[in-house]
Amino acid sequence: MVNENRKSVQFCRSNFGIIADIRDTGEVFAVVLTVKEKYRHRTATQNWIFPGGSQNPGESDKQTLVRELKEEISCEQKDLGIHYEDIHIILNLKKPADSGGLMTQNFWYIPASKVTDLRGEEQPQLREPDGALLGCPEMQSVDVIFRRQNMKLAHLAAIFIFMGKLMNKELSKKYFNVSPEVSALIRERYYNIVAPYLRKTHFFLERVRQSRSKENYARVLYSYFKVLDGLRQSERRGAKTVCRKENVSSVQEEDTGK
């Protein structure tokens, strides 16, 4: 949820949870929310984000995340059962805040098995103080997340970093309790898709960390968007080509069978 006092402080922190289901087959799924935002002098835009929001005064990072998960996907704290060892920071990102100070974004990983009672369609949508309208959570394959142009860039960067760690046998075992065998399957399944993004994302993060003004941050963000957009368009074209080839092969097999 958006902290209404955000603009009155010189330093604030936001926490976003990447709730992921890492399967033994090497497939990875993550929970996303659809948020419809309306800014001044602009029409409403619909984006994908991870559950989370800004820290309230006196809250710890963990308390913020648990509260936001409860508010945004209607999880009761007793049902979450999350301990500090269950939560791992994937990405820590500092950027210029609206107030002129710095804003820190923490992206956490939480196993999907630790989060129960995802908010259903029958529950009313939540409206943020700034007018944003939250949709119901969806469990989406990272293949789909990569290709969605309306995934918020900072969240997209976090999922790339997350996947990069998952594909590393040592890091996946240390932070995510994923066996080397499953990590190898994840690497085999996603490497060709994720590797180009990882290189561009690390470069983007270095430039963002050096940004001291909103103008410079906006320029870095725009250049990153253009690079990612080009990569994703290329990836979508490749996926369509593979799909067409598979369709042609299946038709040929049917003809051969006849």
VOPAGU-2260 file (C-alpha; in pm, 1 decimal, decimal comma):
REM VOPAGU-2260
SITE   aa  ch    i         X         Y         Z
SITE  MET   A    0       0,0       0,0       0,0
SITE  VAL   A    1     112,1     358,6     -55,6
SITE  ASN   A    2     230,7     544,4     253,3
SITE  GLU   A    3      38,6     875,9     261,2
SITE  ASN   A    4     326,7    1042,7     449,7
SITE  ARG   A    5     583,5     938,8     189,8
SITE  LYS   A    6     644,3    1288,0      49,2
SITE  SER   A    7     697,4    1442,9     392,2
SITE  VAL   A    8    1007,4    1239,1     475,1
SITE  GLN   A    9    1358,4    1265,9     335,7
SITE  PHE   A   10    1423,7     894,1     350,4
SITE  CYS   A   11    1178,3     610,7     310,6
SITE  ARG   A   12    1180,3     243,6     230,5
SITE  SER   A   13     950,4      17,8      33,8
SITE  ASN   A   14     934,7    -359,4      41,0
SITE  PHE   A   15     809,3    -589,0    -232,3
SITE  GLY   A   16     771,4    -964,2    -204,0
SITE  ILE   A   17     849,0   -1198,6    -490,4
SITE  ILE   A   18     634,7   -1496,4    -393,5
SITE  ALA   A   19     769,5   -1778,8    -607,3
SITE  ASP   A   20     688,5   -2141,8    -671,3
SITE  ILE   A   21    1010,1   -2320,6    -775,7
SITE  ARG   A   22     923,1   -2661,2    -914,2
SITE  ASP   A   23    1136,9   -2973,6    -938,2
SITE  THR   A   24    1095,8   -2963,7   -1316,9
SITE  GLY   A   25    1286,8   -2633,7   -1332,2
SITE  GLU   A   26     974,9   -2424,8   -1393,4
SITE  VAL   A   27     943,5   -2103,1   -1191,7
SITE  PHE   A   28     620,3   -1917,0   -1120,7
SITE  ALA   A   29     570,9   -1587,2    -933,8
SITE  VAL   A   30     272,7   -1401,2    -787,5
SITE  VAL   A   31     192,8   -1069,0    -955,7
SITE  LEU   A   32     -76,5    -806,8    -901,7
SITE  THR   A   33    -241,2    -597,1   -1170,0
SITE  VAL   A   34    -247,5    -231,7   -1064,1
SITE  LYS   A   35    -442,4      35,6   -1251,4
SITE  GLU   A   36    -279,3     371,8   -1188,4
SITE  LYS   A   37    -393,3     718,2   -1288,7
SITE  TYR   A   38    -148,2    1007,3   -1275,7
SITE  ARG   A   39    -220,4    1376,3   -1319,8
SITE  HIS   A   40    -290,1    1474,1   -1681,8
SITE  ARG   A   41    -260,0    1109,7   -1790,5
SITE  THR   A   42    -503,7     833,6   -1865,0
SITE  ALA   A   43    -506,2     524,4   -1645,0
SITE  THR   A   44    -236,6     266,4   -1716,6
SITE  GLN   A   45    -243,1     -96,6   -1611,0
SITE  ASN   A   46      81,6    -249,0   -1484,0
SITE  TRP   A   47     204,6    -568,8   -1324,3
SITE  ILE   A   48     375,2    -541,7    -985,3
SITE  PHE   A   49     475,4    -767,2    -695,5
SITE  PRO   A   50     279,3    -734,2    -368,1
SITE  GLY   A   51     426,0    -477,7    -129,7
SITE  GLY   A   52     449,3    -110,4     -44,9
SITE  SER   A   53     598,1     164,1     171,0
SITE  GLN   A   54     719,3     135,3     526,2
SITE  ASN   A   55     521,5     300,9     805,2
SITE  PRO   A   56     703,1     482,2    1090,1
SITE  GLY   A   57     837,3     239,0    1347,6
SITE  GLU   A   58     798,8     -68,0    1128,2
SITE  SER   A   59    1076,4    -313,1    1053,1
SITE  ASP   A   60    1125,2    -438,7     697,2
SITE  LYS   A   61     966,9    -771,2     785,5
SITE  GLN   A   62     667,0    -608,7     955,0
SITE  THR   A   63     608,7    -393,9     646,3
SITE  LEU   A   64     614,9    -691,9     415,4
SITE  VAL   A   65     383,7    -904,2     631,8
SITE  ARG   A   66     136,7    -614,3     667,7
SITE  GLU   A   67     138,7    -542,0     296,3
SITE  LEU   A   68      87,3    -906,9     205,2
SITE  LYS   A   69    -209,0    -916,1     441,4
SITE  GLU   A   70    -354,3    -594,9     296,5
SITE  GLU   A   71    -296,5    -670,4     -69,7
SITE  ILE   A   72    -360,0   -1043,2     -94,9
SITE  SER   A   73    -559,4   -1091,5     227,0
SITE  CYS   A   74    -315,8   -1320,6     403,9
SITE  GLU   A   75    -345,2   -1339,7     782,1
SITE  GLN   A   76     -11,7   -1314,2     963,7
SITE  LYS   A   77     -77,9   -1639,6    1151,3
SITE  ASP   A   78    -129,0   -1817,5     818,5
SITE  LEU   A   79     193,9   -1685,3     667,4
SITE  GLY   A   80     421,6   -1839,7     931,2
SITE  ILE   A   81     719,1   -1652,7     784,0
SITE  HIS   A   82    1047,9   -1640,0     976,2
SITE  TYR   A   83    1353,4   -1430,1     894,2
SITE  GLU   A   84    1530,4   -1735,9     753,3
SITE  ASP   A   85    1241,7   -1779,4     507,1
SITE  ILE   A   86    1294,4   -1431,7     361,1
SITE  HIS   A   87    1588,8   -1339,4     141,7
SITE  ILE   A   88    1659,2    -994,9      -5,8
SITE  ILE   A   89    1699,9   -1036,8    -380,5
SITE  LEU   A   90    1769,0    -675,7    -465,0
SITE  ASN   A   91    1832,8    -352,8    -272,9
SITE  LEU   A   92    1783,2     -45,3    -487,1
SITE  LYS   A   93    1819,8     323,7    -396,5
SITE  LYS   A   94    1664,2     594,0    -611,4
SITE  PRO   A   95    1575,8     966,3    -580,9
SITE  ALA   A   96    1244,7    1010,7    -396,3
SITE  ASP   A   97     968,7    1261,3    -469,8
SITE  SER   A   98    1079,4    1462,6    -166,1
SITE  GLY   A   99    1431,0    1508,1    -305,0
SITE  GLY   A  100    1581,1    1254,8     -65,3
SITE  LEU   A  101    1651,6     889,8    -127,6
SITE  MET   A  102    1409,5     602,0    -146,8
SITE  THR   A  103    1521,8     243,6     -86,9
SITE  GLN   A  104    1344,2     -48,1    -247,7
SITE  ASN   A  105    1395,3    -395,4    -104,6
SITE  PHE   A  106    1282,0    -695,5    -305,3
SITE  TRP   A  107    1229,9   -1011,3     -99,8
SITE  TYR   A  108    1188,6   -1374,5    -197,0
SITE  ILE   A  109     924,5   -1578,8     -14,0
SITE  PRO   A  110     839,5   -1943,4    -101,1
SITE  ALA   A  111     482,6   -1978,1    -227,1
SITE  SER   A  112     435,1   -2260,3      24,6
SITE  LYS   A  113     466,2   -1999,8     304,2
SITE  VAL   A  114     184,3   -1785,3     167,5
SITE  THR   A  115    -165,4   -1928,0     186,5
SITE  ASP   A  116    -517,3   -1800,0     119,2
SITE  LEU   A  117    -445,6   -1584,9    -185,4
SITE  ARG   A  118    -720,8   -1328,3    -235,7
SITE  GLY   A  119    -997,7   -1461,3    -457,6
SITE  GLU   A  120   -1208,9   -1297,1    -726,4
SITE  GLU   A  121   -1504,5   -1263,6    -488,9
SITE  GLN   A  122   -1318,6   -1015,0    -266,9
SITE  PRO   A  123   -1343,1    -642,2    -346,6
SITE  GLN   A  124   -1054,0    -471,9    -518,7
SITE  LEU   A  125    -834,2    -242,9    -308,4
SITE  ARG   A  126    -796,6     124,1    -396,7
SITE  GLU   A  127    -468,7     288,0    -295,7
SITE  PRO   A  128    -463,4     645,6    -154,6
SITE  ASP   A  129    -317,0     769,6    -485,5
SITE  GLY   A  130    -605,9     616,1    -681,1
SITE  ALA   A  131    -432,6     296,9    -791,6
SITE  LEU   A  132    -669,8       0,7    -814,7
SITE  LEU   A  133    -526,2    -339,9    -726,6
SITE  GLY   A  134    -639,7    -649,4    -909,6
SITE  CYS   A  135    -638,2   -1004,0    -780,2
SITE  PRO   A  136    -306,4   -1190,6    -752,0
SITE  GLU   A  137    -205,1   -1429,0   -1029,3
SITE  MET   A  138      58,0   -1703,9   -1030,6
SITE  GLN   A  139     240,5   -1649,0   -1361,4
SITE  SER   A  140     529,1   -1830,0   -1528,5
SITE  VAL   A  141     842,2   -1617,5   -1551,2
SITE  ASP   A  142     833,6   -1679,8   -1928,5
SITE  VAL   A  143     514,9   -1472,7   -1937,1
SITE  ILE   A  144     649,9   -1210,8   -1694,6
SITE  PHE   A  145     959,1   -1153,5   -1912,7
SITE  ARG   A  146     748,8   -1081,5   -2218,1
SITE  ARG   A  147     490,0    -853,4   -2057,7
SITE  GLN   A  148     563,4    -494,5   -2154,2
SITE  ASN   A  149     354,6    -357,7   -1867,4
SITE  MET   A  150     568,9    -513,7   -1592,0
SITE  LYS   A  151     716,7    -229,0   -1384,9
SITE  LEU   A  152    1087,1    -194,3   -1462,8
SITE  ALA   A  153    1224,0    -213,6   -1107,1
SITE  HIS   A  154    1014,7    -526,2   -1049,4
SITE  LEU   A  155    1134,0    -671,8   -1377,6
SITE  ALA   A  156    1495,6    -605,0   -1276,3
SITE  ALA   A  157    1430,8    -785,7    -946,6
SITE  ILE   A  158    1293,4   -1096,4   -1119,4
SITE  PHE   A  159    1598,3   -1106,8   -1350,0
SITE  ILE   A  160    1834,3   -1090,7   -1052,1
SITE  PHE   A  161    1625,4   -1355,2    -875,5
SITE  MET   A  162    1645,7   -1589,3   -1174,8
SITE  GLY   A  163    2019,6   -1529,0   -1206,2
SITE  LYS   A  164    2070,8   -1644,0    -846,9
SITE  LEU   A  165    1844,4   -1944,0    -899,3
SITE  MET   A  166    2055,1   -2054,3   -1194,6
SITE  ASN   A  167    2372,0   -2043,5    -983,4
SITE  LYS   A  168    2410,6   -2379,5    -803,5
SITE  GLU   A  169    2583,2   -2238,2    -495,7
SITE  LEU   A  170    2353,7   -1937,3    -450,8
SITE  SER   A  171    2035,3   -2135,7    -517,1
SITE  LYS   A  172    2128,1   -2384,6    -244,9
SITE  LYS   A  173    2240,9   -2116,4       1,3
SITE  TYR   A  174    1951,4   -1873,0     -32,3
SITE  PHE   A  175    1659,9   -2068,3    -175,6
SITE  ASN   A  176    1724,3   -2424,6     -55,7
SITE  VAL   A  177    1713,8   -2543,8    -416,2
SITE  SER   A  178    1917,8   -2851,6    -499,4
SITE  PRO   A  179    2200,4   -2830,5    -757,3
SITE  GLU   A  180    2003,1   -3068,5    -980,8
SITE  VAL   A  181    1695,9   -2842,9    -987,3
SITE  SER   A  182    1918,6   -2535,8   -1031,3
SITE  ALA   A  183    2073,2   -2704,8   -1336,4
SITE  LEU   A  184    1724,2   -2766,6   -1478,0
SITE  ILE   A  185    1632,1   -2400,6   -1420,7
SITE  ARG   A  186    1952,8   -2291,6   -1591,3
SITE  GLU   A  187    1884,2   -2522,1   -1886,7
SITE  ARG   A  188    1525,4   -2397,7   -1917,1
SITE  TYR   A  189    1582,1   -2021,3   -1881,0
SITE  TYR   A  190    1945,2   -1940,5   -1960,0
SITE  ASN   A  191    1897,2   -1832,6   -2321,9
SITE  ILE   A  192    1612,5   -1603,8   -2218,1
SITE  VAL   A  193    1756,5   -1458,6   -1898,1
SITE  ALA   A  194    2128,9   -1420,3   -1972,4
SITE  PRO   A  195    2101,1   -1109,3   -2197,2
SITE  TYR   A  196    1870,0    -940,0   -1945,4
SITE  LEU   A  197    2106,7   -1009,7   -1656,1
SITE  ARG   A  198    2394,7    -828,6   -1823,3
SITE  LYS   A  199    2180,0    -526,8   -1910,2
SITE  THR   A  200    2017,0    -523,2   -1564,7
SITE  HIS   A  201    2347,3    -518,6   -1374,7
SITE  PHE   A  202    2462,8    -228,3   -1593,8
SITE  PHE   A  203    2133,2     -46,1   -1528,5
SITE  LEU   A  204    2158,6     -96,4   -1150,8
SITE  GLU   A  205    2508,5      48,6   -1139,9
SITE  ARG   A  206    2391,8     360,5   -1322,3
SITE  VAL   A  207    2080,9     393,5   -1102,8
SITE  ARG   A  208    2290,9     375,2    -785,8
SITE  GLN   A  209    2499,7     664,9    -916,0
SITE  SER   A  210    2192,7     880,3    -993,5
SITE  ARG   A  211    2167,3    1186,5    -770,8
SITE  SER   A  212    1872,5    1356,9    -937,8
SITE  LYS   A  213    1530,5    1251,4   -1063,4
SITE  GLU   A  214    1621,7    1380,3   -1409,9
SITE  ASN   A  215    1926,4    1156,0   -1434,8
SITE  TYR   A  216    1731,5     863,9   -1290,6
SITE  ALA   A  217    1457,4     917,5   -1552,3
SITE  ARG   A  218    1715,5     915,6   -1835,1
SITE  VAL   A  219    1868,3     589,8   -1706,5
SITE  LEU   A  220    1522,9     437,2   -1672,5
SITE  TYR   A  221    1426,7     539,0   -2026,7
SITE  SER   A  222    1744,5     395,3   -2177,5
SITE  TYR   A  223    1693,2      71,8   -1981,6
SITE  PHE   A  224    1335,1      51,7   -2105,2
SITE  LYS   A  225    1446,8      88,0   -2467,5
SITE  VAL   A  226    1706,0    -189,2   -2428,1
SITE  LEU   A  227    1462,1    -424,8   -2255,6
SITE  ASP   A  228    1190,7    -350,1   -2507,4
SITE  GLY   A  229    1424,2    -449,0   -2789,6
SITE  LEU   A  230    1524,9    -769,2   -2612,4
SITE  ARG   A  231    1164,9    -864,2   -2538,7
SITE  GLN   A  232    1052,1    -796,6   -2894,7
SITE  SER   A  233    1331,8   -1022,7   -3016,5
SITE  GLU   A  234    1230,9   -1287,4   -2762,5
SITE  ARG   A  235     864,4   -1271,5   -2868,4
SITE  ARG   A  236     962,9   -1309,4   -3234,6
SITE  GLY   A  237    1175,3   -1611,2   -3144,0
SITE  ALA   A  238     891,7   -1765,3   -2944,2
SITE  LYS   A  239     649,5   -1719,1   -3237,1
SITE  THR   A  240     900,7   -1878,1   -3475,6
SITE  VAL   A  241     940,0   -2181,0   -3247,2
SITE  CYS   A  242     561,8   -2208,7   -3216,4
SITE  ARG   A  243     517,5   -2199,8   -3595,1
SITE  LYS   A  244     786,5   -2465,3   -3640,6
SITE  GLU   A  245     616,7   -2687,5   -3384,3
SITE  ASN   A  246     282,8   -2643,3   -3559,9
SITE  VAL   A  247     438,2   -2727,9   -3897,3
SITE  SER   A  248     605,3   -3036,5   -3749,1
SITE  SER   A  249     279,2   -3157,5   -3596,7
SITE  VAL   A  250      97,4   -3111,0   -3929,3
SITE  GLN   A  251     372,8   -3301,4   -4112,7
SITE  GLU   A  252     352,7   -3583,6   -3860,1
SITE  GLU   A  253     -23,9   -3603,4   -3907,6
SITE  ASP   A  254      18,7   -3613,3   -4287,5
SITE  THR   A  255     285,3   -3884,7   -4253,3
SITE  GLY   A  256      50,3   -4085,5   -4028,9
SITE  LYS   A  257    -219,7   -4069,2   -4292,3
